[in-house]
């Protein structure tokens, strides 16, 4: 019997790590930026009602169970 064995284990990471890495993540589509790393039930209505972002310009992407909220940047945003 081999002295080595393969162990598979699920892992996860905290939301803060995801937020800190947001500039290194590939956007879900061209022109999108991450707005939040959690709480789509709060952040999507905020983007729509406060910033006037159209619902079709918002994408929710899952990373290890974390729901990240992305929106399409307008031409006047840097």
ABEGO torsion letter per residue (X at the ends): XBABBBBBBBBBBBAAAAAAAAAABBBABBGBBBABABGAAAAAAAAAAAAGBBAAABBBBBBGGBBBBBBBBBAABX
